[in-house]
Amino acid sequence: MFPEALTSGYRTFLDERLPGEVRRYAKLAEGQSPEILLIGCCDSRVSPEVIFDTGPGELFVVRNVANIVPPYEEGGEYHGTSAAIEFAVQSLEVKHIVVLGHATCGGIKAYASQAKPLSSGNFIGKWVSLVGPAAEKADTQSGPDYLTRLEYAMVAQSLENLMTFGFVKERVEAGKLKLHGAHFGIARGELLIRDPQTGVFGPAVDQQGGAVRPTSLINCTDS
Ligand SMILES: [Zn+2]
């Protein structure tokens, strides 16, 4: 049986959301033109459309374990993430690519703890071996705990790897495409944005500016 949680959610979508967006969906049926490619983690707690309150057609999203962009590589392998990047940049001509890391990332932890393979295929082990170059950088940084530093470093590494794609580099250098890094804190809904000059992650919104987090989340005591 199809999961009840999904049929129930779909009913809510039909009753509450779709009526207000009928025209939007009808227009989107003709084609999509999102301006942002978001590369995030599979983690169920870090849904980009929820965090950024986006509607259909706004974000082109690729999610994988630990929000990893592999370095450009030609060959006979099946490069799902690279295919999504290729389509977003070359066909959709997105103007921004956002790499979104997050707190308590299981993929990052799996690399750091050298977790045992979950199957004989060891797909996670092979995939998160791409965290290696980021780990070298996280080792030398000061700041928060090691796993958080590694999460930050992986965002930076993914941004660096994006530039190994010739078509990305070309558009960035032509000023047609911008790359961004961010990190979602989960417990308090805190979003940090990476300063491209310094590499430091800082709050996405000016706390004095008022446009901040919901009170219920701010009052949340877990961390
Ligand atoms: Zn994750």
Residues whose N, C-alpha, C, O or C-beta is under 5 A from the ligand:
A	BS01	ZN	C41 D43 A66 C105 G106 G107
